[in-house]
């Protein structure tokens, strides 16, 4: 652990100074104190990976300091040093929570090796927690105890064990992928493949090959045979996210897959039987897409065997405190002093409309976890687009025309997105600008959707 923070506590300057220099040469960040009282003050104000302390000191001895460290920061390792004592004293210190016990006089190389070993163990623990968090990503919990979310969870529990197709609808950022994952992991197919495809992220010329695969030489650049997503999901579940973006000429092929339970690779001449449960998600209003001829009516009703509508965050604001608590823990799990949101700041977060829904709230909390100047989030720490720019520190209280215009543009764009359910094309029409212009403004104004 290269950037480890170490507190060296030693009242004997002849020992402290050379030991301090040696620890610094190892690349560690080292603070020093010449008595236990000063050490306690530093521990209250800072976080340390390891405390290296003498036992006998004026003001507060090492064993008392050990108790304080374990009370304030249980994860911090404590190594005690003494010129007095023997095996019984060492055992007693280890029982009280010390990680190691060193007798003076000691060899510098030996103490550096001991510290490195303890820091390596901490590093392994941190990597384990990170890996555990990454594994948990595939089965993120659905947070919310509101009436509307309770209805969604009830539907999930009812449909999970069936093989029926599910159409998950809702605005962008509401958590449709989490609903799909919950259905898969709660089903009898949970031990099989769960394949996710974002139809909006694949170029139109490649999406057929991505879904159904292709044979070698079927088109320019097809140097080898490729297995499609449906084949990879055989026996499991496939999620077609943003199904409303699927080109019309592929909608008929998908309908045939649903009816016949078989596929053909691009350039192939034989059918391949598959056993796949289909989940679809979309932020578009497919009924309107059907009326306007952009989505096949027969496919729409085939997909909508079981509809699940995920409510926008503005319709379940009572879930915001619970979501904030979850995201704070998520983004601050490796910090010794996690963030806390004050009631005043929470009141403002509860009043905001969240056109970007849960994803926007998640981004706000992540931003605060990185940039917050204090462990308690106050209203003036929140982004200006949340507070409307009305709550600012005195040093930023100036008002310019450009800022006023930007604030007005943000407000208009957000209202248009809310009114059109997140559909950028319709929002651009409502605002009287092109979709490209809307995209550029959203990017420059940092509007999250």
C-alpha positions, 0 to 999 in steps of 0.5 A, spaced: 500 500 500 504 505 497 499 511 499 498 508 506 497 513 512 501 512 518 501 515 525 508 515 529 507 516 536 514 516 540 516 521 546 523 519 545 526 524 539 532 519 538 528 514 536 522 518 533 526 522 528 530 516 525 524 512 525 520 517 521 525 518 516 525 511 515 518 510 514 518 516 509 523 513 505 518 507 504 513 512 500 508 512 506 505 518 508 507 519 516 505 524 521 508 524 528 506 525 535 510 526 541 505 524 546 498 520 547 494 526 547 497 529 541 496 523 538 489 522 540 487 529 537 490 527 530 486 521 530 480 525 531 482 529 525 485 524 520 484 517 518 490 512 518 491 506 516 496 504 521 498 507 528 505 505 531 506 507 538 510 507 544 507 504 550 509 508 556 508 516 554 506 522 558 499 524 558 496 518 555 499 511 555 499 506 548 494 501 551 489 507 552 491 510 545 490 503 543 483 503 546 481 510 543 484 508 536 479 501 536 473 505 538 474 511 533 477 507 527 476 499 528 480 498 521 486 501 523 492 497 525 496 498 531 503 496 533 505 497 540 513 498 542 516 498 548 523 497 552 519 494 558 515 487 558 515 480 555 511 475 552 505 476 557 505 483 556 505 482 548 499 477 549 495 482 553 496 487 548 494 483 542 488 481 546 486 488 547 486 489 539 493 490 537 496 488 531 503 487 533 508 488 539 515 490 538 520 490 543 526 495 543 531 496 541 528 493 534 531 493 527 529 498 522 528 493 517 524 488 521 519 493 523 518 496 516 517 488 514 512 488 519 508 494 517 508 492 510 505 485 512 500 489 515 498 494 510 498 488 505 493 484 509 489 491 509 490 492 501 487 484 500 481 486 504 480 492 500 480 488 494 476 483 496 471 488 498 471 491 491 470 484 488 465 483 492 461 490 490 463 488 483 459 481 484 453 485 487 453 489 481 449 483 477 444 483 482 443 490 485 437 491 490 431 494 488 431 500 493 424 503 495 418 501 500 413 506 497 406 503 494 408 504 487 415 500 488 411 495 492 406 493 486 412 493 482 416 488 487 409 484 487 409 483 480 416 481 479 415 475 484 409 473 481 412 473 474 419 470 475 418 463 475 414 463 469 417 463 462 412 468 459 415 474 456 415 481 460 415 488 457 418 493 462 416 500 461 418 506 464 422 513 463 430 513 462 433 512 469 428 509 473 431 502 473 428 497 468 435 493 468 434 492 475 427 489 474 429 485 469 435 482 473 430 481 479 426 477 474 431 473 471 435 471 478 428 470 481 427 465 476 428 457 475 433 460 469 437 463 474 443 459 474 443 459 466 446 465 462 443 472 463 445 476 456 443 483 455 443 487 449 442 494 448 439 495 441 440 503 441 447 502 442 449 497 436 449 500 429 443 498 425 447 494 420 450 490 425 444 488 430 442 482 426 449 479 426 449 481 434 442 478 435 442 472 431 450 471 429 453 470 422 456 464 418 463 465 415 463 469 409 456 471 409 458 479 408 464 483 407 469 482 414 465 476 416 472 472 417 469 467 422 463 464 424 459 468 430 455 466 435 449 471 436 446 473 443 440 468 442 444 462 442 449 465 447 442 465 452 440 458 450 437 455 456 437 462 460 434 469 459 435 475 454 434 482 455 433 486 449 434 493 452 431 499 448 427 494 444 423 501 441 430 502 437 430 495 433 429 497 426 422 495 423 425 489 418 428 486 424 422 486 428 419 481 423 425 476 424 424 477 432 417 475 432 418 469 428 423 467 433 418 468 439 413 464 435 417 458 432 423 458 438 428 458 432 433 462 429 437 463 423 444 466 423 446 471 417 448 467 411 446 461 414 441 456 411 439 452 417 435 453 423 437 453 430 432 451 436 433 455 442 430 455 449 430 463 451 426 467 455 425 474 453 425 480 457 424 487 453 425 494 456 423 501 453 423 508 455 419 509 448 411 509 448 410 503 444 403 504 443 404 511 440 410 507 436 405 502 433 400 508 431 405 511 427 408 505 424 415 505 427 413 498 431 409 492 429 403 491 432 403 484 432 410 484 435 408 489 441 402 484 443 407 478 443 412 482 447 406 485 452 404 478 455 406 481 462 407 489 462 411 492 468 411 499 468 417 502 473 414 509 476 419 515 475 422 518 481 418 524 482 412 519 483 415 515 489 419 521 492 418 517 499 423 513 496 428 518 496 431 518 503 432 510 502 435 511 495 440 516 498 442 512 504 444 506 499 448 510 494 452 514 500 454 507 503 455 504 495 460 510 494 463 511 501 464 504 503 471 505 502 472 511 506 472 511 514 468 517 515 462 516 510 457 522 508 451 524 511 446 528 508 443 534 513 435 534 513 435 541 510 439 538 504 434 532 504 428 537 504 431 540 497 432 533 494 425 531 496 423 537 492 426 536 486 423 533 480 428 528 477 427 528 470 433 523 470 430 519 475 434 514 480 440 515 475 440 522 476 440 521 483 445 516 483 450 521 479 448 527 484 450 522 490 456 520 487 459 527 485 458 529 492 461 523 495 467 525 491 467 533 491 464 534 498 468 539 502 465 536 509 462 529 511 455 533 512 452 535 506 448 541 506 444 545 501 449 549 499 453 543 497 448 541 492 448 542 485 445 549 482 440 545 478 438 542 484 437 548 488 435 553 482 442 557 484 438 560 490 442 557 495 450 559 494 456 561 499 457 568 499 463 568 495 459 565 489 453 570 490 454 574 484 449 574 478 451 574 471 447 574 465 450 568 462 448 564 468 441 567 468 440 564 461 443 558 463 439 557 469 433 558 464 435 554 459 436 548 464 429 549 467 426 549 460 429 543 458 428 539 464 420 541 464 420 539 456 423 532 458 418 531 463 413 533 459 415 528 453 417 522 458 424 523 456 423 523 449 429 527 446 426 528 439 419 530 442 422 535 447 426 538 441 420 539 438 416 542 444 422 547 445 422 549 438 430 547 436 433 541 433 434 534 436 442 535 435 441 542 438 438 539 444 443 534 445 449 539 444 445 544 450 444 538 454 451 536 454 454 543 455 449 544 461 451 537 464 443 535 464 443 528 466 438 523 463 
